[in-house]
Amino acid sequence: MQRWASTAAVSSTSIAMPSASVVDAPCTCTTPTSSDTCASLRTTCNEVNSCRKKRADEGRSDGGIAPRVLAKHKARRRSRRAEDEASGGRDETMSKTTGVAVAAAAVVAGAVFLYHQPKIADASKQVVARVQAASMRPIVLKASNGVKVHVVPVGASVVQLWVPDREGNVTDVVLGFDDFQAYVDGRSPYMGSVVGRCANRIGQATFQLGGRTYALSANDGKHALHGGREGFDKKTWRVDALVTTTEGESVTLSYISEDGEEGYPGRLHAKVTYRLQNCIEPGQAELRVEFEATTTEATPVNLVQHSYFNLKGQGRGDVLSHTVQLEADQYTPVDEELIPTGEIHGVEGTPLDFREEKVLGKQLIQVPGGFDHNFVIRGEMGKLRPAATVKEQKTGRKLEVWTNVPGLQFYTGNFLDGTLCGKEDMTYHRHAGLCLETQGFPNAINLRQFPNIVLRPGEVYRHTVVYKFSTF
């Protein structure tokens, strides 16, 4: 087995990395191996060092509390202090005696405030830290065969998903971050999160509904993407229920999106339930995701689970060797800004033809920009049916995706550029993962020929997606 040695301890994985406590430890190939293999291992080891150095350089003196949250907290305190100081001079009719008394009291109060200010600041930091820690404390769902799913309230995000290979080795197969701040500060490209209120793109960040024009937050050039600047992926969801039965374990989370949030009309009550089923076969796993939503006003709704999968294991190279099959005869073409034109084209004779199993890398050669396309899933909308199958030959892992919605956004991690340090200090390069986002069609609110995504009062939005893992 080829291993990397350093001045730090060596891990027990096939690519042994420097100890997590050591930054910038040297990487040395310690066993005879080919120069190509050695170079590949050295690259990975050096990237881990780079991630650790970056994290060390970004080290905070506030105990890990998010700088943006602290800045808002401090600004609020300054504002209140300024208001208190200003209010002292508003009553010009105050008698001289009263004025002296008030001034004296203000001095005493100021002295007391200044004396206690460090303690108040420390307490505020501790409160913020506790709230943030709670929002990223994972809820772990376990199946009887060793499969595990870790879900956190921020974004109702799946941050870990451990499934076995054909030899029974259990590995985390979704991309993500060990640093919780990445999920709220915009670094995470929606990894594992619930995206909403309306996933995918809305052209010009506007739509008309009920005779009114609504302007949304434009966060993708002049367009709205995945709910806006602070979509559901950046919100802290409430944990409503944890259930354990003989059939498996589940967690239900909810979020209330107020009327006008990111420009959307109506107060939306959204819920997501993750159900991890107990499977009889050792190599099987089934994660069922169920969305529900109700609203007080008519509004577009398109909730999506946005995990990035790599069946080799997260951080273990790209997904080019994966094979992909999509249950789709058609797709929705887009313009140069990735906004659907409103047409529906057949996949036959195009690189988008995945009706039969294809090696992803060979198809990507024909699409230099990578795949980021909405496919029309065949079958009756509203009924649970197969949408996609992905396989990885070396590990023998197989993923099947089933859903009841009309579309599937197939995205191949085209915008991952090696600047993100993911879990276990792994660097995420282009095509480090792929997404299979079951959804309503993009920009459907502006293209009425597409399936309806408007939810009205009295109706219940329902979207189910099932991830079935097995081996071959």
N, C-alpha and C positions, 0 to 999 in steps of 0.2 A: 504494500500500500504506500502510495506517495504521501509524504507529510511535509508540512512546513514547520521548521523550527525557528525559534526566535529567542531573544534573551528572556522572554516571558514563558509561561507554561504553555504546553502544546495541548490543544483540544483533542477529543477522541473521534472527531468526524474525519471523513476521507480527505477533506481539505482542512488541515489543522491550522487554526488562526491564533494570533497572539492573544495573551490573556486580556480580558476585558478591562482590566485595571491599567494596562500599559498602552501608552500612546506612541505611535511612530516606532514600534519595535522592528528590527530588521527581519526580512523574510529570506530564508535560506532553504534550498531544496536539499534534503538530507539523505534521500535514497536514490539510487541510480534510476533514471527514467529518461524518456526522450526529451529532447530540447523543447519541442512544442508543448508537451504536457507540463514540463517544468515552467515554461514561460507563462502558460495559462494560469497555473497555480500561483505563480508570483504576482501576476496581475490582480487576481482576486484578493490575495493577502494584502497587497499594497493599497487596494481600494478600501479594505476594512480599516487599515491604518489611517487612511485619508478621512474616512467618516468619523473615526474617533477623534482625530485632531480637530476636525471641524466642530464637533460637539464640544470639545474642550475649549476651543477659541470662543464659542458662543456661551460658555458657562456664565451663569447669572449669580449675582451677589444677593439676590432676594430669595434664595432657597428654592428656586425652581418655579416661582410664581410667574404667570404670563405677564410680560412687560406691558402689553396693551391694556389688560385688565387693571393692573396696578396704576397705570397712567390715568385711566378714567376715574379710579377710586381717589387718587390724589387730587385730580382736578375738581372733583365734587367737593372734597374737603376745603380746597382753596376758595371755591365759589361760596360755600356756606360761611367761611370765615370773613370773606369780603362783604357779604350781606350783613353779617352781624356788626362789622365795623362801621358800615355805612349807616345802619339804622341808628347808631348812637348820636348822630348829628342832625337828624331830621326834624326834631321838635325844637324850633328856635325859641319858643315861648317858655321853655323850661327855666325855672328860677336859678340864680347863681348858686344857691345852696344845694339845690337838687342836682345841678350840673356837676358840682364838685363831688357830691356823693356818688353820682353815677360814674364819674371819671375814676374815682377811687376804687369803686367796685369793679370797673372794667380792668383797672390795673391788676387788682387781686385776681380776677377771673383769668386775665391774660397770663399772669404768672402761674396760676394753677394749670391752665391749658398747656403752657410751654413745658411745665414740669412733667405733665402726663403725656405730652404729645408723642414721645418715642414709644411709650407703652401702648397708646392708642394705635399708632402706626403698626407696631408689632402685632397687636391683636387683629387689626384689619387684614394684615398679610396672612395671619393664621386662618382667619375665616375664609378668605379667598382661596387659600391653599386647600382647606378642607372641602370646600364646595367643588373645586376643580378635581381634587382627588376622587371624590365620590362620583363625579361625572365620568371618570375614566376607570373606575373600579370594575373589572370584568365580571360578567355573569357567565358562568361556565355551565354549558349543557353537556351531559355525558351520555353516551350510549353504552349498552352492555358489552359491545365488542371493542371498546377502547377509543372509539371516535369521539372527538371533542370539538365544541364550537364555543369561542369566546366572543361575547357581545358586550359593548359598552354603551352607556346612555348617550354620549355625544354622537349625534348623527344616527343613533340606533345602529351603530356600525359593527359589522363582523370583522374582528381584528385578528382572529386566528381560526383556522379550520383544519383539524388534524384527521387525516384519513390514511388507511393502510395501502401499501403496494402489494404486488403479487406474492412477495415473500413475507408479508405481515408487518413490515416496517412502517410505522406511523409517522407521517410528515405533515407539516403545515403547508397547505397548498394555496394560500391567498396572500397577496402582497399587503404591506401595511407598515406601521411605525411603532417602535417602542416608546417614542417621545410623544406623549399625549398632545402636546401643543401643536403638532403638525396637523391635527384634525380640525383645529379651530382657527389657525392663523393663515390658512390659504395654501400652505405647502402641499397638503395632501390633495391629489387630483381625484377626490371623491372615493378613495380606496375603501371598499367595504361598506360604504355609507348608504343610507336611504336618501335618495335625491327627490326633491320636490320644492314647491308645490307642483310645479310642472317640469318634468325632466326633459332633457334634450333642448333643442333650440326653438325660440320663437322669433321670427323675422322682424327686424326693426324694433324689437322690444315693445311692440304694441299689438293690441287686438281690439275688436269691437264686439260687444255683447249687450243685448237688450237695449240697443239704441245709444249706448255710451262707448266712448273710446277710452281704453285703459293704457296708461304708460307704465312700463315695468322698469326695473333696474337693469340697465344694459351693462353686462359684465363680460361680453364676448364681442369686442368691437362695438358695433351699433346694435347688436342683438342680445337677447336674454338667453342664458344657458343654465340649465339645471336649477332653476328657481331663483336665480339672482345672486347678488353679492353675498348675502348671508342666507343661503337656502337651508332646507331642512337638514342637510349634512353637517351644518355648523351649530345646530341647535341641540340643547340638552333635553332629551326625551325623558318622560316620567316612566318609571318601572311600575306597571299596574299589577302584574301577576306573574308568579313563578309556580309552575305546576309539574308534578312528577307523578306519572302513572306507569302501569306495566307496559304500556305502549311506547313510552319515552318521556322526554322532558321538554318543557316549553317555557318561553318568556314572552310576555306581551308588554309593549312600550307604547306610549301615546304622546302626541304633541298637539297643542292648540295653536294654530296660526291665526292671528287676529286679522280682522278686516283691514285691508290696506297694506298688509305686510308685503314688502317688495313690489307693491303696486297691485296686488291681486284683490279682487272683491270678495267679501264674505268671510265669516269666521269659520275656519275649517278645523274640524276635529279629526285628526289622523291617527290610525293605530296600525301597528305591525306586530305580528306574532311569528316568532321563530320556533319551529317544532322539529326536534331531532328525534327521529324514530329509532326504536330498537329493531335491528335487523337480525334475522336468524343466521344468515351466512356471515362468517368472519370478515370477509373482504368487502362487505356492503355497508353503505351508509346512505341515509336519506334526510336531507334538510328541506323542510317545507316552510315557505315564507308566505304569509297571508296578510294582505293589506286591506284596510277598510277606511272609509272616510265619509263624513257627512258635512253639510254646509248650511249656512244661514242665507246665502245668496248664490245665484248662479255663478259658477267659476270653473275655469279649466283645471282638471286634476290629472296628473300622470306621475304616479309614484313608482320609483325604480330602485332595485337593489343593485349596487354598482361595485361588486367585487371584481378584482383582477385575479385570474386563476393562472397558476403554473403547476401542472400536474407532476413535474419533476421535483417540485418543492420551491417555496418562495426563495428568491435570491440565488437560485441555481441555474443561472444562464437564461437564455431566451426560450421562446415557445415555438421556434421555427420548425422543430421536428415533430410537433403535435399534428395529428390528423384531425380534420374538421369535416363534419357533415351537417348541413342545415336543411330543415324541412321547409324549403321555400323555393317556389318557382318564379317569384317576382321580387323586385326591390323598388325603392323610391329614389330616383335620381336627385342629385343636389347641384346647386350652382357652385361657383368658385369660393363662396363663403360658407359652404356646407348647409345651406338652407334648401329644403326640398322645393322642387319646381312645381309640384302638384301632379306630376305624371307618375304612372306605374309601368315599369318596363320588365320584360322577361329576362331571366338570368342566362338563358341558353346562348352559347357562343361568346360569353363574356368571362373575365376572370372571377366574377362573382357567382359562378355556377358551382355551388357546393352540394348539389343534390346527391352526388355520390361522394364518398370519403376522399378527401384530398389532403396531401401534405401541405401544411400552411406555408412553409418557406418557398415552395415552388410557385404557389399562387401569388405570393407577395412580390416576386420578381416582376410580375406583370402589372403590379399596382405600386409604383414607387413611393407614393405618399402613405401607403398602408391602408388597411380597411377601417372605415368609420361609416358604415352604411346601415340603413334600416331595411330589413328583409321582411317580406309579407309572409307570415307563417300560414301554411296551408291548413285547411280544416275550418270547422265552425267556430267563430269567435264566441267566447263565453264558455266553451267546453275545454276541459283540461286535455291537452294533446301534446305530442312530442314536438320540440322546436329545434334542438341541436344535440349533437353527440361529438365529444372530444376525447381523443385517446392519446396516450403517451407510451411509446413502444418499450422503452427500457424499464420503466417501473411497472408497466402493465396496468396503470390506472386508467379508468374510463369514467367520464362524466356525461350524464344525460340531463338535459334541461327540458322540463315540461311546463306549460303555462296555459292560461285561458284568455290571454290578450292577443291583439292582432299582429304586433310587431316585435322584432328582435334587432336591437342595435348590436352589430358585431364590430368590436373595436379592438385593435391589436397593439395598444400601448405606443402609438406613433409619436406621442409628445414626451415620452420618457427620454431624458437626454443624459443620464449619468450624473445629474446634480443632486438627486435625492438619495439620502442615506436611510435605508429602510430597516426593517427588523434585523437583529443580529448583526448590525453594522454593514449590511449588504448594500451595494450600490445598484440602483435600478436603471439599467440601460434600455434603449429602444427595444420594444417587443419583449420586455421582461415578463409580461403577463398579457392575458387577453380577457376581454369583457363580453358577456353574453347578457345584455340588458333587455329583458322582456318589458314591453312598453306599448303605449299608444303611439301613433305616428308623430314624428316631429312636426312642429308648426301646424298641427291639425286644427288649432283654433282659428287659423287664418285660411285654411284650405278645406272648405266644407265638403269636398268630394272624398275626404279622408274620413275614417271612422270617428264618430263623435267622442270628444273627451270632456264635454261640459257636464258638470254635476250640478243638479238643482236641489233646492230644499225639498226634503221628504224622500229623496233618493239615497241609496247607499252605494258608494264606490267599492268595488271588490276586484282585487287582482291577486292571483295566486301564481307562484313560481316554485317548482320543485327541482332540487338538485339531487340526482341519484348517482351515487358513486359505487363502482364495482371494480373488479379486476378481470383481466383476460389473459 
